[in-house]
Amino acid sequence: MEDPDFPLSPTPRQMAYARSLALRNQTLLPWEVQRDRRSLSAWIDAQARLRPLSPTDRLPSSKQVAFAERLARIKRRAVPEECFRDKGLMSKWIDGNR
């Protein structure tokens, strides 16, 4: 029987899979989770259910682009090109130009 005072360390296969999930989901693998087999298993289960980010997930929505272009016309300035490649930058540009 497993003693709760002495947690089992994760297996090498568990660690390798956890690292690959962290890379896929672009998240950090917490240090506390890496020390215990059960907590790492729970972390793996949660991360495996997540959908990996695709390049299109980072693009601004069509509504964001339309609103930014409308603001740009009103303010008589151009929307920077990098804003069309990242929804976070587009959001910041919109907030700064309202």
N, C-alpha and C positions, 0 to 999 in steps of 0.2 A: 504494500500500500504506500502511496506517496505521502511524504511528510510535508505539510505546508511551510515549515520553517526552512526547508532546503529544496527550493524549486529546481527542477531539472533544466539544464541549459538546452537551448534549441539545437536541433541537428544541423549539420552543414547543408543538407538539402533544403531544410526549412529556411535557413538564412539566405541561401541563393535565390529561392523563390520570392522571399520577401523583398530582396533587393531588386529583383526584376519587376515586381509590382510597383515598387516605389519609383523606379525609372519610368515605367509605363504611365503611371498616374501623376508623374511629376510632383511627388510629395516626399517629405522626409520620413525616414524610418526612425522613430523615436528610440533613444538609448534605453529607456526604461523597459520598452517592449522587447528589446534584444536580449535581455538577461533571463527571461522566463519563457519556457516552452508554451505554456498555456496562454499567456498574454500575447505572445507572438502569433499563435494560432488564431486567436480572436481578431487580431489586427489584419492578418492575411485574409480571413473570411470577409471582413468589412471592405478591404481594398479590392478583393477579387470581384465583388459585386458592382464596383464602380465602373463606369464606362470611361475608357481612355479618352483624353482630349484629342480631337482631331484638329488639323490646321484651320478648318472652316469654323470651328468653335471660337476661334480668336478674332475672327473678322467681325467688323461692326454690322449691325442689322441694316436692312434696307431703310427702315424708318429712321435710324440714327443718321445714316448718310443723307437722306432727304432733308432732315431737320438741320443738319450741319450746313448743307448747301444753301438752304433758305436763309440761315443766319449769316452765312458768308456774303450772300447777295445784299442783305440788309446792311451789314457792316462794311461792305465794299472791300472785302479782303478774301484771300484764298484759304481754303482748308489745306493744311500741310499734307503732303503725300503720305507720310508715315502714319497719319491718322486713319487712312483707308486700309491699313494692314493690321491695326490693333484696336479692338473695341474699347479697351481701357484708355488709350490715348484719345480716341474720338470722344469719349465721355468727358474727359478732362478739358478738351478743346471746347466742347459745347458749354460746359459749366463756366469756363472762363470768358466766353463770348456772348452770354445771354444779355 
